[in-house]
Amino acid sequence: MSIDLVFKIAAIGILISVLNQVLTRAGREEMAMMTSLAGLVIVLLMVIDLISQLFTTVKSIFQLY
């Protein structure tokens, strides 16, 4: 795992946080919630890909085909 992934997740978190604050101050609470959910889904997809790679590596190490 590279440190780039951590920086990508942090950047997404900061961007979503700023967008959430701006939208909340503008009275668009629904859009702020949708933005937060979209950010969460993006990060979860990135993590799910890493977990899939982990399982593939474990299967190949222990030869569990």
Distance bins in CASP14 RR format, pairs under 12 A and 6 or more apart:
PFRMAT RR
TARGET T0000
AUTHOR 0000-0000-0000
RMODE 2
METHOD distances of the structure
MODEL  1
1 7 0 0 0 0 0 1 0 0 0 0 0
1 8 0 0 0 0 0 1 0 0 0 0 0
1 9 0 0 0 0 0 1 0 0 0 0 0
1 46 0 0 0 0 0 1 0 0 0 0 0
1 47 0 0 0 0 0 1 0 0 0 0 0
1 49 0 0 0 0 0 1 0 0 0 0 0
1 50 1 0 0 1 0 0 0 0 0 0 0
1 51 0 0 0 0 0 1 0 0 0 0 0
1 53 0 0 0 0 1 0 0 0 0 0 0
1 54 0 0 0 0 1 0 0 0 0 0 0
1 57 0 0 0 0 0 1 0 0 0 0 0
2 8 0 0 0 0 1 0 0 0 0 0 0
2 9 0 0 0 0 0 1 0 0 0 0 0
2 50 0 0 0 0 0 1 0 0 0 0 0
3 9 0 0 0 0 0 1 0 0 0 0 0
3 10 0 0 0 0 0 1 0 0 0 0 0
4 10 0 0 0 0 0 1 0 0 0 0 0
4 11 0 0 0 0 0 1 0 0 0 0 0
4 46 0 0 0 0 0 1 0 0 0 0 0
4 50 0 0 0 0 0 1 0 0 0 0 0
5 11 0 0 0 0 0 1 0 0 0 0 0
5 12 0 0 0 0 0 1 0 0 0 0 0
5 43 0 0 0 0 0 1 0 0 0 0 0
5 46 1 0 0 1 0 0 0 0 0 0 0
5 47 0 0 0 0 1 0 0 0 0 0 0
5 49 0 0 0 0 1 0 0 0 0 0 0
5 50 1 0 0 1 0 0 0 0 0 0 0
5 53 0 0 0 0 0 1 0 0 0 0 0
6 12 0 0 0 0 0 1 0 0 0 0 0
6 13 0 0 0 0 0 1 0 0 0 0 0
6 43 0 0 0 0 0 1 0 0 0 0 0
6 46 0 0 0 0 0 1 0 0 0 0 0
6 47 0 0 0 0 0 1 0 0 0 0 0
6 50 0 0 0 0 0 1 0 0 0 0 0
7 13 0 0 0 0 0 1 0 0 0 0 0
7 14 0 0 0 0 0 1 0 0 0 0 0
7 46 0 0 0 0 0 1 0 0 0 0 0
8 14 0 0 0 0 0 1 0 0 0 0 0
8 15 0 0 0 0 0 1 0 0 0 0 0
8 39 0 0 0 0 0 1 0 0 0 0 0
8 42 0 0 0 0 1 0 0 0 0 0 0
8 43 0 0 0 0 1 0 0 0 0 0 0
8 45 0 0 0 0 0 1 0 0 0 0 0
8 46 1 0 0 1 0 0 0 0 0 0 0
8 47 0 0 0 0 0 1 0 0 0 0 0
8 49 0 0 0 0 0 1 0 0 0 0 0
8 50 0 0 0 0 0 1 0 0 0 0 0
9 15 0 0 0 0 0 1 0 0 0 0 0
9 16 0 0 0 0 0 1 0 0 0 0 0
9 39 0 0 0 0 1 0 0 0 0 0 0
9 40 0 0 0 0 0 1 0 0 0 0 0
9 42 0 0 0 0 1 0 0 0 0 0 0
9 43 1 0 1 0 0 0 0 0 0 0 0
9 44 0 0 0 0 0 1 0 0 0 0 0
9 45 0 0 0 0 0 1 0 0 0 0 0
9 46 1 0 0 1 0 0 0 0 0 0 0
9 47 0 0 0 0 1 0 0 0 0 0 0
9 50 0 0 0 0 0 1 0 0 0 0 0
10 16 0 0 0 0 0 1 0 0 0 0 0
10 17 0 0 0 0 0 1 0 0 0 0 0
10 43 0 0 0 0 0 1 0 0 0 0 0
10 46 0 0 0 0 0 1 0 0 0 0 0
11 17 0 0 0 0 0 1 0 0 0 0 0
11 18 0 0 0 0 0 1 0 0 0 0 0
11 39 0 0 0 0 0 1 0 0 0 0 0
11 42 0 0 0 0 0 1 0 0 0 0 0
11 43 0 0 0 0 0 1 0 0 0 0 0
11 46 0 0 0 0 0 1 0 0 0 0 0
12 18 0 0 0 0 0 1 0 0 0 0 0
12 19 0 0 0 0 0 1 0 0 0 0 0
12 35 0 0 0 0 0 1 0 0 0 0 0
12 36 0 0 0 0 0 1 0 0 0 0 0
12 38 0 0 0 0 1 0 0 0 0 0 0
12 39 1 0 0 1 0 0 0 0 0 0 0
12 40 0 0 0 0 1 0 0 0 0 0 0
12 41 0 0 0 0 0 1 0 0 0 0 0
12 42 1 0 0 1 0 0 0 0 0 0 0
12 43 1 0 1 0 0 0 0 0 0 0 0
12 44 0 0 0 0 0 1 0 0 0 0 0
12 45 0 0 0 0 0 1 0 0 0 0 0
12 46 0 0 0 0 1 0 0 0 0 0 0
12 47 0 0 0 0 0 1 0 0 0 0 0
13 19 0 0 0 0 1 0 0 0 0 0 0
13 20 0 0 0 0 1 0 0 0 0 0 0
13 21 0 0 0 0 0 1 0 0 0 0 0
13 35 0 0 0 0 0 1 0 0 0 0 0
13 36 0 0 0 0 1 0 0 0 0 0 0
13 38 0 0 0 0 0 1 0 0 0 0 0
13 39 1 0 0 1 0 0 0 0 0 0 0
13 40 0 0 0 0 1 0 0 0 0 0 0
13 42 0 0 0 0 1 0 0 0 0 0 0
13 43 1 0 0 1 0 0 0 0 0 0 0
13 46 0 0 0 0 0 1 0 0 0 0 0
14 20 0 0 0 0 0 1 0 0 0 0 0
14 21 0 0 0 0 0 1 0 0 0 0 0
14 39 0 0 0 0 0 1 0 0 0 0 0
15 21 0 0 0 0 0 1 0 0 0 0 0
15 22 0 0 0 0 0 1 0 0 0 0 0
15 35 0 0 0 0 1 0 0 0 0 0 0
15 36 0 0 0 0 0 1 0 0 0 0 0
15 38 0 0 0 0 0 1 0 0 0 0 0
15 39 0 0 0 0 1 0 0 0 0 0 0
15 42 0 0 0 0 0 1 0 0 0 0 0
15 43 0 0 0 0 0 1 0 0 0 0 0
16 22 0 0 0 0 0 1 0 0 0 0 0
16 23 0 0 0 0 0 1 0 0 0 0 0
16 32 0 0 0 0 1 0 0 0 0 0 0
16 33 0 0 0 0 0 1 0 0 0 0 0
16 34 0 0 0 0 0 1 0 0 0 0 0
16 35 1 0 0 1 0 0 0 0 0 0 0
16 36 1 0 1 0 0 0 0 0 0 0 0
16 37 0 0 0 0 1 0 0 0 0 0 0
16 38 1 0 0 1 0 0 0 0 0 0 0
16 39 1 0 1 0 0 0 0 0 0 0 0
16 40 0 0 0 0 1 0 0 0 0 0 0
16 41 0 0 0 0 0 1 0 0 0 0 0
16 42 0 0 0 0 1 0 0 0 0 0 0
16 43 0 0 0 0 1 0 0 0 0 0 0
17 23 0 0 0 0 0 1 0 0 0 0 0
17 24 0 0 0 0 0 1 0 0 0 0 0
17 32 0 0 0 0 0 1 0 0 0 0 0
17 35 0 0 0 0 1 0 0 0 0 0 0
17 36 0 0 0 0 1 0 0 0 0 0 0
17 39 0 0 0 0 0 1 0 0 0 0 0
17 40 0 0 0 0 0 1 0 0 0 0 0
18 24 0 0 0 0 0 1 0 0 0 0 0
18 25 0 0 0 0 0 1 0 0 0 0 0
18 32 0 0 0 0 0 1 0 0 0 0 0
18 35 0 0 0 0 1 0 0 0 0 0 0
18 36 0 0 0 0 0 1 0 0 0 0 0
19 25 0 0 0 0 0 1 0 0 0 0 0
19 26 0 0 0 0 0 1 0 0 0 0 0
19 28 0 0 0 0 0 1 0 0 0 0 0
19 31 0 0 0 0 1 0 0 0 0 0 0
19 32 1 0 0 1 0 0 0 0 0 0 0
19 33 0 0 0 0 0 1 0 0 0 0 0
19 34 0 0 0 0 0 1 0 0 0 0 0
19 35 1 0 1 0 0 0 0 0 0 0 0
19 36 0 0 0 0 1 0 0 0 0 0 0
19 37 0 0 0 0 0 1 0 0 0 0 0
19 38 0 0 0 0 1 0 0 0 0 0 0
19 39 0 0 0 0 1 0 0 0 0 0 0
20 26 0 0 0 0 0 1 0 0 0 0 0
20 27 0 0 0 0 0 1 0 0 0 0 0
20 28 0 0 0 0 1 0 0 0 0 0 0
20 29 0 0 0 0 1 0 0 0 0 0 0
20 30 0 0 0 0 0 1 0 0 0 0 0
20 31 0 0 0 0 1 0 0 0 0 0 0
20 32 1 0 1 0 0 0 0 0 0 0 0
20 33 0 0 0 0 1 0 0 0 0 0 0
20 34 0 0 0 0 0 1 0 0 0 0 0
20 35 1 0 1 0 0 0 0 0 0 0 0
20 36 1 0 1 0 0 0 0 0 0 0 0
20 37 0 0 0 0 0 1 0 0 0 0 0
20 38 0 0 0 0 0 1 0 0 0 0 0
20 39 0 0 0 0 1 0 0 0 0 0 0
20 40 0 0 0 0 0 1 0 0 0 0 0
21 27 0 0 0 0 0 1 0 0 0 0 0
21 28 0 0 0 0 0 1 0 0 0 0 0
21 29 0 0 0 0 0 1 0 0 0 0 0
21 32 0 0 0 0 1 0 0 0 0 0 0
21 35 0 0 0 0 0 1 0 0 0 0 0
21 36 0 0 0 0 0 1 0 0 0 0 0
22 28 0 0 0 0 1 0 0 0 0 0 0
22 29 0 0 0 0 0 1 0 0 0 0 0
22 31 0 0 0 0 1 0 0 0 0 0 0
22 32 0 0 0 0 1 0 0 0 0 0 0
22 35 0 0 0 0 1 0 0 0 0 0 0
23 29 1 0 0 1 0 0 0 0 0 0 0
23 30 0 0 0 0 1 0 0 0 0 0 0
23 31 1 0 1 0 0 0 0 0 0 0 0
23 32 1 1 0 0 0 0 0 0 0 0 0
23 33 0 0 0 0 1 0 0 0 0 0 0
23 34 0 0 0 0 1 0 0 0 0 0 0
23 35 1 0 0 1 0 0 0 0 0 0 0
23 36 0 0 0 0 1 0 0 0 0 0 0
23 38 0 0 0 0 0 1 0 0 0 0 0
24 30 0 0 0 0 0 1 0 0 0 0 0
24 31 0 0 0 0 1 0 0 0 0 0 0
24 32 1 0 1 0 0 0 0 0 0 0 0
24 33 0 0 0 0 1 0 0 0 0 0 0
24 35 0 0 0 0 1 0 0 0 0 0 0
24 36 0 0 0 0 0 1 0 0 0 0 0
25 31 0 0 0 0 0 1 0 0 0 0 0
25 32 0 0 0 0 1 0 0 0 0 0 0
26 32 0 0 0 0 1 0 0 0 0 0 0
26 35 0 0 0 0 0 1 0 0 0 0 0
27 33 0 0 0 0 0 1 0 0 0 0 0
28 34 0 0 0 0 1 0 0 0 0 0 0
28 35 0 0 0 0 1 0 0 0 0 0 0
29 35 0 0 0 0 0 1 0 0 0 0 0
29 36 0 0 0 0 0 1 0 0 0 0 0
30 36 0 0 0 0 0 1 0 0 0 0 0
30 37 0 0 0 0 0 1 0 0 0 0 0
31 37 0 0 0 0 0 1 0 0 0 0 0
31 38 0 0 0 0 0 1 0 0 0 0 0
32 38 0 0 0 0 0 1 0 0 0 0 0
32 39 0 0 0 0 0 1 0 0 0 0 0
33 39 0 0 0 0 0 1 0 0 0 0 0
33 40 0 0 0 0 0 1 0 0 0 0 0
34 40 0 0 0 0 0 1 0 0 0 0 0
34 41 0 0 0 0 0 1 0 0 0 0 0
35 41 0 0 0 0 0 1 0 0 0 0 0
35 42 0 0 0 0 0 1 0 0 0 0 0
36 42 0 0 0 0 0 1 0 0 0 0 0
36 43 0 0 0 0 0 1 0 0 0 0 0
37 43 0 0 0 0 0 1 0 0 0 0 0
37 44 0 0 0 0 0 1 0 0 0 0 0
38 44 0 0 0 0 0 1 0 0 0 0 0
38 45 0 0 0 0 0 1 0 0 0 0 0
39 45 0 0 0 0 1 0 0 0 0 0 0
39 46 0 0 0 0 0 1 0 0 0 0 0
40 46 0 0 0 0 0 1 0 0 0 0 0
40 47 0 0 0 0 0 1 0 0 0 0 0
41 47 0 0 0 0 0 1 0 0 0 0 0
41 48 0 0 0 0 0 1 0 0 0 0 0
42 48 0 0 0 0 0 1 0 0 0 0 0
42 49 0 0 0 0 0 1 0 0 0 0 0
43 49 0 0 0 0 0 1 0 0 0 0 0
43 50 0 0 0 0 0 1 0 0 0 0 0
44 50 0 0 0 0 0 1 0 0 0 0 0
44 51 0 0 0 0 0 1 0 0 0 0 0
45 51 0 0 0 0 0 1 0 0 0 0 0
45 52 0 0 0 0 0 1 0 0 0 0 0
46 52 0 0 0 0 0 1 0 0 0 0 0
46 53 0 0 0 0 0 1 0 0 0 0 0
47 53 0 0 0 0 0 1 0 0 0 0 0
47 54 0 0 0 0 0 1 0 0 0 0 0
48 54 0 0 0 0 0 1 0 0 0 0 0
48 55 0 0 0 0 0 1 0 0 0 0 0
49 55 0 0 0 0 0 1 0 0 0 0 0
49 56 0 0 0 0 0 1 0 0 0 0 0
50 56 0 0 0 0 0 1 0 0 0 0 0
50 57 0 0 0 0 0 1 0 0 0 0 0
51 57 0 0 0 0 0 1 0 0 0 0 0
51 58 0 0 0 0 0 1 0 0 0 0 0
52 58 0 0 0 0 0 1 0 0 0 0 0
52 59 0 0 0 0 0 1 0 0 0 0 0
53 59 0 0 0 0 0 1 0 0 0 0 0
53 60 0 0 0 0 0 1 0 0 0 0 0
54 60 0 0 0 0 0 1 0 0 0 0 0
54 61 0 0 0 0 0 1 0 0 0 0 0
55 61 0 0 0 0 0 1 0 0 0 0 0
55 62 0 0 0 0 0 1 0 0 0 0 0
55 64 0 0 0 0 1 0 0 0 0 0 0
56 62 0 0 0 0 0 1 0 0 0 0 0
56 64 0 0 0 0 0 1 0 0 0 0 0
56 65 0 0 0 0 0 1 0 0 0 0 0
57 63 0 0 0 0 0 1 0 0 0 0 0
57 64 0 0 0 0 0 1 0 0 0 0 0
58 64 1 0 0 1 0 0 0 0 0 0 0
58 65 0 0 0 0 0 1 0 0 0 0 0
59 65 1 0 0 1 0 0 0 0 0 0 0
END
